[in-house]
């Protein structure tokens, strides 16, 4: 169980860095378009600017209820990424804390 928690913790932290880079890229896209795309949805951002990870949408529709996945991918990208980073950091912190408790 400790190994699993360590995996979750570290992968959450590493994933947060990737999400941070994507969030910065989304912000750069908005700024370079003079904020004209302020409501650029996560779906549109992935489809138009980072096509190589658009496959995550298919995965999301397999593991989430369709209504929730539609709502999630409809969120503005500049809102989605900061929230996702915060959630990943909290989950990672929790998992590493639990792993440390199992060690002792």
The 8 nearest C-alpha neighbors of each residue, nearest first, counted from 0:
[[1, 3, 2, 4, 98, 101, 5, 97],
 [0, 2, 98, 4, 3, 5, 101, 102],
 [3, 1, 5, 4, 0, 6, 98, 7],
 [2, 4, 6, 0, 1, 5, 7, 98],
 [5, 3, 7, 94, 1, 6, 2, 98],
 [4, 6, 8, 2, 3, 7, 95, 9],
 [5, 7, 3, 4, 9, 8, 10, 2],
 [8, 6, 4, 10, 5, 9, 11, 3],
 [91, 9, 7, 94, 5, 95, 11, 6],
 [8, 10, 12, 11, 6, 7, 5, 13],
 [9, 11, 13, 7, 12, 8, 14, 6],
 [12, 10, 14, 91, 87, 8, 9, 13],
 [11, 13, 15, 9, 10, 14, 91, 88],
 [14, 12, 10, 16, 15, 11, 9, 17],
 [15, 13, 11, 17, 16, 12, 10, 18],
 [16, 14, 18, 84, 12, 13, 17, 19],
 [15, 17, 19, 13, 14, 18, 20, 12],
 [18, 16, 14, 20, 19, 15, 21, 13],
 [19, 17, 15, 21, 20, 16, 22, 14],
 [20, 18, 16, 22, 17, 21, 15, 23],
 [19, 21, 23, 17, 22, 18, 24, 16],
 [22, 20, 24, 18, 19, 23, 25, 17],
 [23, 21, 19, 25, 80, 24, 20, 18],
 [22, 24, 26, 20, 25, 21, 27, 19],
 [23, 25, 27, 21, 26, 22, 20, 28],
 [26, 24, 22, 28, 27, 23, 21, 29],
 [25, 27, 23, 29, 24, 28, 22, 30],
 [26, 28, 24, 30, 29, 25, 31, 23],
 [29, 27, 25, 31, 26, 30, 24, 32],
 [30, 28, 34, 26, 32, 27, 31, 36],
 [29, 31, 33, 27, 34, 32, 28, 26],
 [30, 32, 28, 33, 29, 27, 34, 26],
 [31, 33, 29, 30, 34, 35, 28, 36],
 [34, 32, 30, 35, 31, 29, 36, 28],
 [35, 33, 29, 37, 30, 36, 32, 31],
 [36, 34, 33, 37, 32, 29, 38, 30],
 [35, 37, 39, 34, 38, 29, 32, 33],
 [38, 36, 34, 39, 35, 29, 75, 77],
 [37, 39, 75, 36, 40, 76, 74, 35],
 [40, 38, 36, 75, 37, 76, 43, 44],
 [41, 39, 75, 43, 73, 74, 76, 42],
 [40, 42, 76, 72, 44, 43, 75, 74],
 [43, 41, 72, 40, 45, 44, 46, 73],
 [42, 44, 46, 40, 45, 41, 47, 39],
 [45, 43, 41, 47, 48, 42, 46, 40],
 [44, 46, 49, 42, 53, 43, 50, 48],
 [47, 45, 43, 50, 44, 53, 42, 48],
 [48, 46, 44, 45, 43, 49, 50, 42],
 [47, 49, 44, 45, 50, 46, 43, 25],
 [50, 48, 45, 51, 52, 47, 46, 44],
 [49, 51, 53, 46, 52, 45, 48, 47],
 [50, 52, 49, 53, 54, 45, 46, 48],
 [53, 51, 54, 50, 55, 49, 45, 56],
 [52, 54, 50, 55, 45, 51, 56, 46],
 [55, 53, 56, 52, 57, 58, 51, 50],
 [56, 54, 58, 53, 57, 52, 59, 60],
 [57, 55, 59, 54, 58, 53, 60, 72],
 [58, 56, 60, 55, 59, 54, 61, 53],
 [57, 59, 55, 61, 56, 60, 62, 54],
 [60, 58, 56, 62, 61, 57, 63, 55],
 [59, 61, 57, 63, 58, 62, 65, 68],
 [62, 60, 58, 59, 63, 57, 64, 65],
 [61, 63, 59, 60, 58, 64, 65, 68],
 [64, 62, 60, 59, 61, 68, 65, 67],
 [63, 65, 67, 66, 68, 60, 62, 61],
 [64, 66, 68, 67, 60, 69, 63, 61],
 [67, 65, 69, 68, 64, 70, 63, 71],
 [66, 68, 70, 69, 64, 65, 71, 63],
 [69, 67, 71, 65, 70, 66, 63, 60],
 [70, 68, 66, 72, 67, 71, 65, 73],
 [71, 69, 67, 73, 68, 72, 66, 74],
 [72, 70, 68, 73, 69, 74, 67, 41],
 [73, 71, 42, 41, 69, 74, 70, 68],
 [72, 74, 70, 40, 71, 69, 41, 42],
 [75, 73, 40, 72, 71, 41, 76, 79],
 [74, 76, 40, 38, 39, 78, 77, 41],
 [75, 77, 41, 79, 40, 78, 39, 80],
 [78, 76, 75, 79, 80, 22, 26, 25],
 [79, 77, 76, 75, 80, 81, 82, 74],
 [78, 80, 76, 82, 77, 81, 83, 75],
 [79, 81, 83, 22, 82, 78, 77, 84],
 [82, 80, 84, 83, 79, 78, 85, 77],
 [83, 81, 85, 79, 80, 84, 86, 78],
 [82, 84, 80, 86, 85, 81, 79, 87],
 [85, 83, 15, 81, 87, 82, 86, 80],
 [84, 86, 82, 88, 83, 87, 81, 89],
 [87, 85, 83, 89, 88, 84, 90, 82],
 [88, 86, 90, 11, 84, 89, 85, 91],
 [87, 89, 91, 85, 86, 90, 12, 92],
 [88, 90, 92, 86, 91, 87, 93, 85],
 [91, 89, 93, 87, 92, 88, 94, 86],
 [8, 90, 92, 11, 88, 94, 89, 93],
 [91, 93, 89, 95, 90, 94, 88, 96],
 [94, 92, 96, 90, 91, 95, 89, 97],
 [93, 95, 8, 4, 91, 97, 96, 92],
 [96, 94, 98, 8, 92, 97, 93, 5],
 [95, 97, 93, 99, 98, 94, 92, 100],
 [98, 96, 100, 94, 99, 95, 93, 101],
 [99, 97, 95, 1, 101, 100, 96, 4],
 [100, 98, 102, 96, 97, 101, 95, 103],
 [99, 101, 97, 98, 102, 103, 96, 95],
 [102, 100, 98, 99, 103, 97, 1, 0],
 [103, 101, 99, 100, 98, 1, 97, 96],
 [102, 101, 100, 99, 98, 97, 1, 96]]
